[in-house]
Amino acid sequence: MDIILRAFIQLVDLFLTIYVWIIIARAIISWVNPYPYHPVVRFLYRVTEPVLAPLRRIIPPIAGIDITPAIVIFIIFVIQNLLHRLMITFLMF
């Protein structure tokens, strides 16, 4: 049972890491004026918008800069840290 739970936690950690890179890619693409119908741009917006849009309603841009990607990345890092601590605490002993 420990092996399955450890594998599940590592899988979630992997997905969160990939999602962080997707958010970073979207932030970098937003600095240039991308063609909105390009498949990569559409994928990045479609995958990240459900997470970023609710935060954007709560946290407005500061001086015209959208900080919601940084906040989401911070939240993901906190979740990953909690998962690592959970794995160390419960699965190592």
CORRA-V264640 format. One record per residue. N is the residue number from 0. PSI is psi in whole degrees, -180 to 180 (none if undefined). D_FIRST is the distance of its C-alpha to the first C-alpha in Angstrom with 2 decimals. Layout:
n->[N & N]
psi->[PSI & PSI]
d_first->[D_FIRST & D_FIRST]
//
This chain:
n->[0 & 1 & 2 & 3 & 4 & 5 & 6 & 7 & 8 & 9 & 10 & 11 & 12 & 13 & 14 & 15 & 16 & 17 & 18 & 19 & 20 & 21 & 22 & 23 & 24 & 25 & 26 & 27 & 28 & 29 & 30 & 31 & 32 & 33 & 34 & 35 & 36 & 37 & 38 & 39 & 40 & 41 & 42 & 43 & 44 & 45 & 46 & 47 & 48 & 49 & 50 & 51 & 52 & 53 & 54 & 55 & 56 & 57 & 58 & 59 & 60 & 61 & 62 & 63 & 64 & 65 & 66 & 67 & 68 & 69 & 70 & 71 & 72 & 73 & 74 & 75 & 76 & 77 & 78 & 79 & 80 & 81 & 82 & 83 & 84 & 85 & 86 & 87 & 88 & 89 & 90 & 91 & 92]
psi->[-36 & -37 & -40 & -44 & -41 & -42 & -39 & -45 & -41 & -34 & -44 & -42 & -41 & -46 & -40 & -40 & -43 & -40 & -37 & -44 & -33 & -41 & -41 & -42 & -40 & -41 & -42 & -41 & -30 & -18 & -31 & 167 & 90 & 155 & 115 & -15 & 4 & 137 & -36 & -44 & -43 & -40 & -47 & -43 & -40 & -34 & -35 & -24 & -37 & -24 & -39 & -35 & -46 & -38 & -34 & -29 & -32 & -44 & 108 & 162 & 142 & 116 & 37 & 5 & 126 & 114 & 4 & -35 & -39 & -37 & -42 & -41 & -41 & -44 & -41 & -41 & -37 & -44 & -42 & -40 & -42 & -40 & -41 & -42 & -38 & -44 & -41 & -43 & -49 & -26 & -15 & -19 & none]
d_first->[0.00 & 3.80 & 5.42 & 5.28 & 6.32 & 8.59 & 9.96 & 10.71 & 12.45 & 14.30 & 15.38 & 16.74 & 18.42 & 20.00 & 21.33 & 22.76 & 24.44 & 25.96 & 27.17 & 28.86 & 30.72 & 31.75 & 33.18 & 35.01 & 36.44 & 37.66 & 39.29 & 41.05 & 42.22 & 43.59 & 45.95 & 47.80 & 49.17 & 46.85 & 47.91 & 45.98 & 45.70 & 44.11 & 40.75 & 38.93 & 40.48 & 39.70 & 36.02 & 35.75 & 37.49 & 35.61 & 32.17 & 33.11 & 35.65 & 33.34 & 31.90 & 35.18 & 37.59 & 36.45 & 36.60 & 39.96 & 41.32 & 40.37 & 41.29 & 44.54 & 45.49 & 47.01 & 50.33 & 49.36 & 46.09 & 42.86 & 40.27 & 37.47 & 35.70 & 35.61 & 34.28 & 31.47 & 30.56 & 30.61 & 28.32 & 25.84 & 26.01 & 25.36 & 22.25 & 21.01 & 21.89 & 19.97 & 16.81 & 17.36 & 18.04 & 14.95 & 12.84 & 15.16 & 15.33 & 11.89 & 9.77 & 12.63 & 13.44]
//
